[in-house]
Every structure is written in structure tokens, then in C-alpha cells.
């Protein structure tokens, strides 16, 4: 399997930065985030989401190959791939949800 693994710190960095923008957006004495700041982070976040989804697709292909060529020695790898697939799916959905909220904030910022 050609792994396009996204590092957890990369995802954590995006999530942390999204949180900081939301913190600024709702703090009474802070400068509100600008649309260019939000747009840049949305681009990076969606790139990360696509990378997660790409790796998830790779895992799905590998699972299909193992199932097709199944033997008892494949069970361990199949379990590990299944767990990784679930993690990638959960992270991609979570990140896209967070980015949708950020996009809403960006639309609000752009309209001001």
C-alpha cells in the first residue's frame, strides 16, 4: 500500500489555528479575523481533509485486496487497517465539520 499518511501534528496544527480564529472572533477586545486569514486556513484545512480521505481510499483498496486474497495470516493486518480506516473517516468528518463552521465565520467576516 502506498501510504499518503497525514501526520497527527499537521491535523492538530490546523485545528489549533481554527480555534484561535474562533477565539479572536468572539473575544470582545480582540481583532476579528479577516476573510483572507480565514480563506487561507480553509484552503489548508480542506487540503488536509482531502489527504485524510485519500489515505482512507488507499486503506479501503488494501482491505479489498486482503479480503480477496484472504488467509489466516491476514487477520492482523486487516484489523489494523480497519482501525486506521475508522480513524481516518472520523478525523476527515470532524475536520470538515470544523471547516464548515469556519467557513460560516468567514462569510460573516466578508459581509462586514
N, CA, C and O atoms as CSV, one atom per row, in Angstrom:
chain,resi,resn,atom,element,x,y,z
A,1,UNK,N,N,0.860,-1.181,0.000
A,1,UNK,CA,C,0.000,0.000,0.000
A,1,UNK,C,C,0.897,1.233,0.000
A,1,UNK,O,O,1.787,1.365,0.841
A,2,UNK,N,N,0.660,2.119,-0.935
A,2,UNK,CA,C,1.394,3.386,-0.977
A,2,UNK,C,C,0.743,4.321,0.026
A,2,UNK,O,O,-0.367,4.807,-0.192
A,3,UNK,N,N,1.428,4.565,1.105
A,3,UNK,CA,C,0.829,5.343,2.190
A,3,UNK,C,C,1.011,6.825,1.972
A,3,UNK,O,O,2.119,7.312,1.747
A,4,UNK,N,N,-0.116,7.541,2.046
A,4,UNK,CA,C,-0.097,9.001,1.999
A,4,UNK,C,C,-0.451,9.507,3.376
A,4,UNK,O,O,-1.307,10.379,3.522
A,5,UNK,N,N,0.189,8.977,4.367
A,5,UNK,CA,C,-0.189,9.252,5.743
A,5,UNK,C,C,-0.042,10.721,6.104
A,5,UNK,O,O,0.978,11.352,5.822
A,6,UNK,N,N,-1.083,11.249,6.732
A,6,UNK,CA,C,-1.043,12.622,7.241
A,6,UNK,C,C,-0.658,12.543,8.712
A,6,UNK,O,O,-1.237,11.772,9.477
A,7,UNK,N,N,0.300,13.328,9.088
A,7,UNK,CA,C,0.764,13.300,10.464
A,7,UNK,C,C,-0.254,13.937,11.392
A,7,UNK,O,O,-0.886,14.935,11.044
A,8,UNK,N,N,-0.409,13.358,12.572
A,8,UNK,CA,C,-1.320,13.910,13.575
A,8,UNK,C,C,-0.963,15.358,13.924
A,8,UNK,O,O,-1.872,16.176,14.067
A,9,UNK,N,N,0.327,15.711,14.066
A,9,UNK,CA,C,0.639,17.111,14.369
A,9,UNK,C,C,0.129,18.070,13.294
A,9,UNK,O,O,-0.268,19.189,13.620
A,10,UNK,N,N,0.128,17.664,12.027
A,10,UNK,CA,C,-0.391,18.521,10.963
A,10,UNK,C,C,-1.871,18.805,11.187
A,10,UNK,O,O,-2.308,19.946,11.036
A,11,UNK,N,N,-2.640,17.795,11.540
A,11,UNK,CA,C,-4.059,17.979,11.810
A,11,UNK,C,C,-4.242,18.818,13.071
A,11,UNK,O,O,-5.095,19.705,13.108
A,12,UNK,N,N,-3.457,18.545,14.092
A,12,UNK,CA,C,-3.553,19.308,15.338
A,12,UNK,C,C,-3.259,20.781,15.112
A,12,UNK,O,O,-3.904,21.645,15.706
A,13,UNK,N,N,-2.294,21.066,14.263
A,13,UNK,CA,C,-1.931,22.450,13.975
A,13,UNK,C,C,-3.097,23.195,13.338
A,13,UNK,O,O,-3.397,24.324,13.727
A,14,UNK,N,N,-3.753,22.579,12.369
A,14,UNK,CA,C,-4.886,23.221,11.708
A,14,UNK,C,C,-6.007,23.454,12.708
A,14,UNK,O,O,-6.581,24.542,12.763
A,15,UNK,N,N,-6.318,22.437,13.494
A,15,UNK,CA,C,-7.404,22.550,14.470
A,15,UNK,C,C,-7.097,23.635,15.503
A,15,UNK,O,O,-7.979,24.408,15.878
A,16,UNK,N,N,-5.855,23.689,15.955
A,16,UNK,CA,C,-5.458,24.713,16.929
A,16,UNK,C,C,-5.624,26.105,16.335
A,16,UNK,O,O,-6.133,27.010,16.997
A,17,UNK,N,N,-5.197,26.277,15.092
A,17,UNK,CA,C,-5.300,27.588,14.450
A,17,UNK,C,C,-6.753,27.995,14.196
A,17,UNK,O,O,-7.098,29.172,14.299
A,18,UNK,N,N,-7.602,27.018,13.862
A,18,UNK,CA,C,-9.032,27.316,13.716
A,18,UNK,C,C,-9.584,27.799,15.056
A,18,UNK,O,O,-10.333,28.774,15.113
A,19,UNK,N,N,-9.210,27.111,16.124
A,19,UNK,CA,C,-9.653,27.505,17.459
A,19,UNK,C,C,-9.222,28.921,17.814
A,19,UNK,O,O,-9.988,29.678,18.410
A,20,UNK,N,N,-8.007,29.273,17.451
A,20,UNK,CA,C,-7.525,30.625,17.736
A,20,UNK,C,C,-8.318,31.682,16.962
A,20,UNK,O,O,-8.582,32.766,17.481
A,21,UNK,N,N,-8.694,31.365,15.724
A,21,UNK,CA,C,-9.509,32.316,14.968
A,21,UNK,C,C,-10.887,32.479,15.604
A,21,UNK,O,O,-11.399,33.594,15.699
A,22,UNK,N,N,-11.488,31.375,16.039
A,22,UNK,CA,C,-12.782,31.472,16.713
A,22,UNK,C,C,-12.656,32.259,18.015
A,22,UNK,O,O,-13.535,33.048,18.360
A,23,UNK,N,N,-11.564,32.040,18.729
A,23,UNK,CA,C,-11.335,32.775,19.980
A,23,UNK,C,C,-11.279,34.276,19.699
A,23,UNK,O,O,-11.895,35.068,20.412
A,24,UNK,N,N,-10.543,34.662,18.664
A,24,UNK,CA,C,-10.474,36.076,18.282
A,24,UNK,C,C,-11.829,36.603,17.834
A,24,UNK,O,O,-12.175,37.751,18.112
A,25,UNK,N,N,-12.590,35.771,17.146
A,25,UNK,CA,C,-13.881,36.217,16.620
A,25,UNK,C,C,-14.858,36.570,17.732
A,25,UNK,O,O,-15.702,37.451,17.568
A,26,UNK,N,N,-14.744,35.888,18.852
A,26,UNK,CA,C,-15.731,36.078,19.903
A,26,UNK,C,C,-15.196,36.791,21.147
A,26,UNK,O,O,-15.941,37.019,22.100
A,27,UNK,N,N,-13.923,37.139,21.140
A,27,UNK,CA,C,-13.364,37.909,22.259
A,27,UNK,C,C,-13.698,39.380,22.033
A,27,UNK,O,O,-13.436,39.917,20.957
A,28,UNK,N,N,-14.272,40.031,23.035
A,28,UNK,CA,C,-14.725,41.418,22.843
A,28,UNK,C,C,-13.603,42.408,22.534
A,28,UNK,O,O,-13.834,43.402,21.846
A,29,UNK,N,N,-12.401,42.155,23.029
A,29,UNK,CA,C,-11.327,43.128,22.845
A,29,UNK,C,C,-10.298,42.714,21.787
A,29,UNK,O,O,-9.255,43.355,21.665
A,30,UNK,N,N,-10.577,41.654,21.022
A,30,UNK,CA,C,-9.617,41.165,20.016
A,30,UNK,C,C,-10.019,41.631,18.621
A,30,UNK,O,O,-11.186,41.918,18.352
A,31,UNK,N,N,-9.026,41.698,17.748
A,31,UNK,CA,C,-9.304,41.994,16.344
A,31,UNK,C,C,-9.993,40.791,15.721
A,31,UNK,O,O,-9.534,39.658,15.866
A,32,UNK,N,N,-11.091,41.042,15.029
A,32,UNK,CA,C,-11.814,39.941,14.382
A,32,UNK,C,C,-10.974,39.394,13.234
A,32,UNK,O,O,-10.256,40.149,12.579
A,33,UNK,N,N,-11.056,38.101,12.986
A,33,UNK,CA,C,-10.318,37.526,11.855
A,33,UNK,C,C,-10.795,38.133,10.535
A,33,UNK,O,O,-11.972,38.456,10.375
A,34,UNK,N,N,-9.881,38.278,9.616
A,34,UNK,CA,C,-10.229,38.811,8.301
A,34,UNK,C,C,-10.542,37.657,7.355
A,34,UNK,O,O,-10.141,36.515,7.583
A,35,UNK,N,N,-11.265,37.981,6.292
A,35,UNK,CA,C,-11.588,36.947,5.311
A,35,UNK,C,C,-10.312,36.321,4.730
A,35,UNK,O,O,-10.272,35.097,4.606
A,36,UNK,N,N,-9.271,37.078,4.366
A,36,UNK,CA,C,-8.056,36.432,3.841
A,36,UNK,C,C,-7.430,35.439,4.832
A,36,UNK,O,O,-6.944,34.388,4.417
A,37,UNK,N,N,-7.435,35.755,6.121
A,37,UNK,CA,C,-6.912,34.806,7.123
A,37,UNK,C,C,-7.738,33.526,7.129
A,37,UNK,O,O,-7.199,32.419,7.140
A,38,UNK,N,N,-9.043,33.700,7.122
A,38,UNK,CA,C,-9.947,32.552,7.166
A,38,UNK,C,C,-9.817,31.733,5.890
A,38,UNK,O,O,-9.757,30.504,5.937
A,39,UNK,N,N,-9.775,32.412,4.759
A,39,UNK,CA,C,-9.681,31.730,3.466
A,39,UNK,C,C,-8.401,30.899,3.365
A,39,UNK,O,O,-8.428,29.774,2.865
A,40,UNK,N,N,-7.296,31.444,3.831
A,40,UNK,CA,C,-6.026,30.718,3.802
A,40,UNK,C,C,-6.109,29.450,4.655
A,40,UNK,O,O,-5.665,28.382,4.233
A,41,UNK,N,N,-6.674,29.572,5.843
A,41,UNK,CA,C,-6.796,28.418,6.729
A,41,UNK,C,C,-7.798,27.405,6.185
A,41,UNK,O,O,-7.601,26.199,6.337
A,42,UNK,N,N,-8.868,27.878,5.555
A,42,UNK,CA,C,-9.816,26.958,4.923
A,42,UNK,C,C,-9.113,26.141,3.837
A,42,UNK,O,O,-9.314,24.931,3.741
A,43,UNK,N,N,-8.300,26.797,3.031
A,43,UNK,CA,C,-7.564,26.086,1.974
A,43,UNK,C,C,-6.668,25.003,2.550
A,43,UNK,O,O,-6.649,23.870,2.069
A,44,UNK,N,N,-5.927,25.368,3.585
A,44,UNK,CA,C,-5.043,24.389,4.221
A,44,UNK,C,C,-5.849,23.264,4.863
A,44,UNK,O,O,-5.485,22.092,4.762
A,45,UNK,N,N,-6.935,23.626,5.516
A,45,UNK,CA,C,-7.763,22.612,6.173
A,45,UNK,C,C,-8.383,21.646,5.183
A,45,UNK,O,O,-8.384,20.437,5.412
A,46,UNK,N,N,-8.914,22.170,4.078
A,46,UNK,CA,C,-9.503,21.280,3.075
A,46,UNK,C,C,-8.441,20.412,2.415
A,46,UNK,O,O,-8.725,19.272,2.048
A,47,UNK,N,N,-7.226,20.925,2.256
A,47,UNK,CA,C,-6.133,20.093,1.731
A,47,UNK,C,C,-5.851,18.936,2.683
A,47,UNK,O,O,-5.623,17.808,2.246
A,48,UNK,N,N,-5.868,19.216,3.989
A,48,UNK,CA,C,-5.659,18.157,4.980
A,48,UNK,C,C,-6.801,17.138,4.932
A,48,UNK,O,O,-6.568,15.932,5.010
A,49,UNK,N,N,-8.042,17.633,4.804
A,49,UNK,CA,C,-9.203,16.736,4.731
A,49,UNK,C,C,-9.093,15.829,3.503
A,49,UNK,O,O,-9.382,14.635,3.586
A,50,UNK,N,N,-8.676,16.389,2.369
A,50,UNK,CA,C,-8.511,15.582,1.162
A,50,UNK,C,C,-7.406,14.543,1.336
A,50,UNK,O,O,-7.523,13.421,0.843
A,51,UNK,N,N,-6.336,14.913,2.033
A,51,UNK,CA,C,-5.256,13.956,2.291
A,51,UNK,C,C,-5.761,12.808,3.156
A,51,UNK,O,O,-5.438,11.647,2.901
A,52,UNK,N,N,-6.552,13.127,4.175
A,52,UNK,CA,C,-7.139,12.075,5.018
A,52,UNK,C,C,-8.025,11.156,4.184
A,52,UNK,O,O,-7.958,9.934,4.308
A,53,UNK,N,N,-8.846,11.751,3.341
A,53,UNK,CA,C,-9.749,10.961,2.517
A,53,UNK,C,C,-8.987,10.132,1.485
A,53,UNK,O,O,-9.405,9.023,1.152
A,54,UNK,N,N,-7.870,10.661,0.977
A,54,UNK,CA,C,-7.027,9.893,0.060
A,54,UNK,C,C,-6.409,8.688,0.737
A,54,UNK,O,O,-6.388,7.590,0.181
A,55,UNK,N,N,-5.908,8.900,1.940
A,55,UNK,CA,C,-5.333,7.775,2.680
A,55,UNK,C,C,-6.419,6.754,3.015
A,55,UNK,O,O,-6.186,5.547,2.959
A,56,UNK,N,N,-7.607,7.251,3.362
A,56,UNK,CA,C,-8.722,6.337,3.651
A,56,UNK,C,C,-9.026,5.475,2.424
A,56,UNK,O,O,-9.280,4.278,2.558
A,57,UNK,N,N,-9.001,6.077,1.228
A,57,UNK,CA,C,-9.241,5.312,-0.003
A,57,UNK,C,C,-8.155,4.265,-0.218
A,57,UNK,O,O,-8.451,3.146,-0.639
A,58,UNK,N,N,-6.897,4.614,0.066
A,58,UNK,CA,C,-5.803,3.642,-0.028
A,58,UNK,C,C,-6.042,2.466,0.919
A,58,UNK,O,O,-5.834,1.309,0.552
A,59,UNK,N,N,-6.477,2.771,2.130
A,59,UNK,CA,C,-6.745,1.724,3.118
A,59,UNK,C,C,-7.879,0.830,2.620
A,59,UNK,O,O,-7.812,-0.393,2.747
A,60,UNK,N,N,-8.920,1.443,2.053
A,60,UNK,CA,C,-10.039,0.656,1.519
A,60,UNK,C,C,-9.565,-0.301,0.425
A,60,UNK,O,O,-9.990,-1.456,0.381
A,61,UNK,N,N,-8.692,0.177,-0.450
A,61,UNK,CA,C,-8.163,-0.687,-1.509
A,61,UNK,C,C,-7.373,-1.852,-0.924
A,61,UNK,O,O,-7.504,-2.992,-1.369
A,62,UNK,N,N,-6.554,-1.549,0.078
A,62,UNK,CA,C,-5.750,-2.605,0.705
A,62,UNK,C,C,-6.655,-3.619,1.403
A,62,UNK,O,O,-6.407,-4.823,1.331
A,63,UNK,N,N,-7.692,-3.145,2.073
A,63,UNK,CA,C,-8.639,-4.059,2.728
A,63,UNK,C,C,-9.287,-4.963,1.680
A,63,UNK,O,O,-9.424,-6.166,1.897
A,64,UNK,N,N,-9.681,-4.390,0.555
A,64,UNK,CA,C,-10.283,-5.188,-0.516
A,64,UNK,C,C,-9.340,-6.254,-1.034
A,64,UNK,O,O,-9.760,-7.380,-1.298
A,65,UNK,N,N,-8.068,-5.912,-1.181
A,65,UNK,CA,C,-7.075,-6.879,-1.636
A,65,UNK,C,C,-6.904,-8.010,-0.630
A,65,UNK,O,O,-6.837,-9.180,-1.008
A,66,UNK,N,N,-6.836,-7.663,0.634
A,66,UNK,CA,C,-6.667,-8.687,1.678
A,66,UNK,C,C,-7.882,-9.607,1.720
A,66,UNK,O,O,-7.742,-10.826,1.815
A,67,UNK,N,N,-9.062,-9.023,1.651
A,67,UNK,CA,C,-10.282,-9.839,1.699
A,67,UNK,C,C,-10.336,-10.767,0.487
A,67,UNK,O,O,-10.693,-11.939,0.609
A,68,UNK,N,N,-9.981,-10.238,-0.675
A,68,UNK,CA,C,-9.996,-11.052,-1.894
A,68,UNK,C,C,-9.013,-12.216,-1.790
A,68,UNK,O,O,-9.325,-13.332,-2.206
A,69,UNK,N,N,-7.831,-11.962,-1.239
A,69,UNK,CA,C,-6.786,-12.976,-1.141
A,69,UNK,C,C,-6.683,-13.541,0.272
A,69,UNK,O,O,-5.604,-13.955,0.698
A,70,UNK,N,N,-7.778,-13.559,0.987
A,70,UNK,CA,C,-7.786,-13.854,2.432
A,70,UNK,C,C,-7.148,-15.196,2.774
A,70,UNK,O,O,-7.366,-16.221,2.128
A,71,UNK,N,N,-6.361,-15.119,3.812
A,71,UNK,CA,C,-5.879,-16.308,4.512
A,71,UNK,C,C,-5.745,-15.936,5.982
A,71,UNK,O,O,-5.890,-14.765,6.331
A,72,UNK,N,N,-5.482,-16.874,6.823
A,72,UNK,CA,C,-5.461,-16.630,8.262
A,72,UNK,C,C,-4.378,-15.625,8.673
A,72,UNK,O,O,-4.551,-14.915,9.664
A,73,UNK,N,N,-3.292,-15.553,7.950
A,73,UNK,CA,C,-2.207,-14.638,8.329
A,73,UNK,C,C,-2.577,-13.176,8.073
A,73,UNK,O,O,-1.894,-12.274,8.558
A,74,UNK,N,N,-3.632,-12.937,7.331
A,74,UNK,CA,C,-4.035,-11.571,7.004
A,74,UNK,C,C,-4.894,-10.917,8.079
A,74,UNK,O,O,-5.133,-9.711,8.029
A,75,UNK,N,N,-5.353,-11.687,9.038
A,75,UNK,CA,C,-6.277,-11.177,10.047
A,75,UNK,C,C,-5.718,-9.985,10.806
A,75,UNK,O,O,-6.429,-8.999,11.002
A,76,UNK,N,N,-4.478,-10.047,11.234
A,76,UNK,CA,C,-3.870,-8.959,11.998
A,76,UNK,C,C,-3.803,-7.678,11.175
A,76,UNK,O,O,-4.159,-6.601,11.654
A,77,UNK,N,N,-3.348,-7.804,9.942
A,77,UNK,CA,C,-3.262,-6.617,9.087
A,77,UNK,C,C,-4.659,-6.063,8.803
A,77,UNK,O,O,-4.852,-4.847,8.787
A,78,UNK,N,N,-5.613,-6.930,8.583
A,78,UNK,CA,C,-6.979,-6.495,8.312
A,78,UNK,C,C,-7.558,-5.733,9.499
A,78,UNK,O,O,-8.227,-4.717,9.308
A,79,UNK,N,N,-7.317,-6.198,10.703
A,79,UNK,CA,C,-7.779,-5.480,11.896
A,79,UNK,C,C,-7.131,-4.100,12.000
A,79,UNK,O,O,-7.806,-3.109,12.280
A,80,UNK,N,N,-5.825,-4.044,11.773
A,80,UNK,CA,C,-5.112,-2.765,11.855
A,80,UNK,C,C,-5.620,-1.793,10.785
A,80,UNK,O,O,-5.816,-0.610,11.061
A,81,UNK,N,N,-5.828,-2.290,9.584
A,81,UNK,CA,C,-6.329,-1.435,8.513
A,81,UNK,C,C,-7.753,-0.965,8.796
A,81,UNK,O,O,-8.106,0.181,8.515
A,82,UNK,N,N,-8.549,-1.841,9.343
A,82,UNK,CA,C,-9.925,-1.470,9.685
A,82,UNK,C,C,-9.943,-0.366,10.739
A,82,UNK,O,O,-10.721,0.582,10.636
A,83,UNK,N,N,-9.091,-0.489,11.745
A,83,UNK,CA,C,-8.996,0.544,12.787
A,83,UNK,C,C,-8.495,1.857,12.195
A,83,UNK,O,O,-9.009,2.921,12.540
A,84,UNK,N,N,-7.505,1.801,11.316
A,84,UNK,CA,C,-6.979,3.012,10.684
A,84,UNK,C,C,-8.054,3.664,9.811
A,84,UNK,O,O,-8.202,4.886,9.810
A,85,UNK,N,N,-8.792,2.856,9.080
A,85,UNK,CA,C,-9.866,3.371,8.233
A,85,UNK,C,C,-10.890,4.125,9.079
A,85,UNK,O,O,-11.309,5.226,8.719
A,86,UNK,N,N,-11.286,3.538,10.187
A,86,UNK,CA,C,-12.264,4.193,11.072
A,86,UNK,C,C,-11.718,5.513,11.604
A,86,UNK,O,O,-12.445,6.505,11.673
A,87,UNK,N,N,-10.434,5.527,11.982
A,87,UNK,CA,C,-9.806,6.748,12.491
A,87,UNK,C,C,-9.755,7.830,11.405
A,87,UNK,O,O,-10.069,8.991,11.670
A,88,UNK,N,N,-9.365,7.457,10.200
A,88,UNK,CA,C,-9.299,8.418,9.100
A,88,UNK,C,C,-10.679,8.972,8.776
A,88,UNK,O,O,-10.831,10.171,8.541
A,89,UNK,N,N,-11.672,8.114,8.762
A,89,UNK,CA,C,-13.035,8.553,8.483
A,89,UNK,C,C,-13.517,9.529,9.545
A,89,UNK,O,O,-14.088,10.572,9.228
A,90,UNK,N,N,-13.287,9.190,10.791
A,90,UNK,CA,C,-13.702,10.059,11.911
A,90,UNK,C,C,-12.998,11.411,11.830
A,90,UNK,O,O,-13.642,12.449,11.980
A,91,UNK,N,N,-11.689,11.412,11.596
A,91,UNK,CA,C,-10.930,12.661,11.521
A,91,UNK,C,C,-11.343,13.515,10.329
A,91,UNK,O,O,-11.453,14.735,10.452
A,92,UNK,N,N,-11.573,12.890,9.177
A,92,UNK,CA,C,-11.987,13.651,7.992
A,92,UNK,C,C,-13.353,14.293,8.211
A,92,UNK,O,O,-13.553,15.453,7.852
A,93,UNK,N,N,-14.289,13.558,8.791
A,93,UNK,CA,C,-15.623,14.114,9.046
A,93,UNK,C,C,-15.548,15.257,10.065
A,93,UNK,O,O,-16.180,16.299,9.894
A,94,UNK,N,N,-14.774,15.046,11.113
A,94,UNK,CA,C,-14.618,16.060,12.164
A,94,UNK,C,C,-14.006,17.330,11.585
A,94,UNK,O,O,-14.491,18.433,11.839
A,95,UNK,N,N,-12.929,17.169,10.800
A,95,UNK,CA,C,-12.257,18.325,10.224
A,95,UNK,C,C,-13.181,19.070,9.262
A,95,UNK,O,O,-13.225,20.300,9.286
A,96,UNK,N,N,-13.908,18.361,8.431
A,96,UNK,CA,C,-14.834,19.022,7.508
A,96,UNK,C,C,-15.934,19.771,8.255
A,96,UNK,O,O,-16.354,20.846,7.827
A,97,UNK,N,N,-16.398,19.212,9.360
A,97,UNK,CA,C,-17.408,19.892,10.176
A,97,UNK,C,C,-16.845,21.188,10.753
A,97,UNK,O,O,-17.504,22.227,10.725
A,98,UNK,N,N,-15.635,21.116,11.271
A,98,UNK,CA,C,-14.976,22.293,11.824
A,98,UNK,C,C,-14.750,23.353,10.746
A,98,UNK,O,O,-14.937,24.545,10.988
A,99,UNK,N,N,-14.349,22.910,9.565
A,99,UNK,CA,C,-14.116,23.847,8.464
A,99,UNK,C,C,-15.421,24.487,7.991
A,99,UNK,O,O,-15.423,25.645,7.573
A,100,UNK,N,N,-16.519,23.755,8.053
A,100,UNK,CA,C,-17.814,24.342,7.685
A,100,UNK,C,C,-18.170,25.480,8.646
A,100,UNK,O,O,-18.690,26.515,8.229
A,101,UNK,N,N,-17.885,25.277,9.931
A,101,UNK,CA,C,-18.116,26.352,10.906
A,101,UNK,C,C,-17.212,27.546,10.616
A,101,UNK,O,O,-17.652,28.694,10.683
A,102,UNK,N,N,-15.954,27.274,10.293
A,102,UNK,CA,C,-15.016,28.348,9.978
A,102,UNK,C,C,-15.464,29.089,8.718
A,102,UNK,O,O,-15.354,30.313,8.643
A,103,UNK,N,N,-15.960,28.360,7.748
A,103,UNK,CA,C,-16.460,28.987,6.517
A,103,UNK,C,C,-17.608,29.941,6.849
A,103,UNK,O,O,-17.685,31.040,6.299
A,104,UNK,N,N,-18.492,29.521,7.743
A,104,UNK,CA,C,-19.582,30.390,8.166
A,104,UNK,C,C,-19.065,31.672,8.789
A,104,UNK,O,O,-19.594,32.753,8.531
A,105,UNK,N,N,-18.035,31.551,9.607
A,105,UNK,CA,C,-17.417,32.725,10.217
A,105,UNK,C,C,-16.807,33.608,9.134
A,105,UNK,O,O,-16.882,34.834,9.211
A,106,UNK,N,N,-16.204,32.986,8.128
A,106,UNK,CA,C,-15.600,33.731,7.038
A,106,UNK,C,C,-16.621,34.478,6.216
A,106,UNK,O,O,-16.378,35.611,5.798
A,107,UNK,N,N,-17.759,33.860,5.979
A,107,UNK,CA,C,-18.830,34.527,5.226
A,107,UNK,C,C,-19.307,35.740,5.999
A,107,UNK,O,O,-19.567,36.800,5.429
A,108,UNK,N,N,-19.418,35.565,7.313
A,108,UNK,CA,C,-19.822,36.690,8.179
A,108,UNK,C,C,-18.777,37.800,8.113
A,108,UNK,O,O,-19.128,38.975,8.006
A,109,UNK,N,N,-17.497,37.437,8.176
A,109,UNK,CA,C,-16.408,38.428,8.151
A,109,UNK,C,C,-16.377,39.145,6.802
A,109,UNK,O,O,-16.135,40.351,6.749
A,110,UNK,N,N,-16.617,38.426,5.730
A,110,UNK,CA,C,-16.562,39.021,4.398
A,110,UNK,C,C,-17.729,39.976,4.176
A,110,UNK,O,O,-17.621,40.932,3.408
A,111,UNK,N,N,-18.841,39.712,4.850
A,111,UNK,CA,C,-20.022,40.559,4.683
A,111,UNK,C,C,-19.971,41.842,5.451
A,111,UNK,O,O,-20.808,42.720,5.244
A,112,UNK,N,N,-19.023,41.975,6.325
A,112,UNK,CA,C,-18.933,43.185,7.160
A,112,UNK,C,C,-18.230,44.291,6.435
A,112,UNK,O,O,-18.063,45.381,6.984
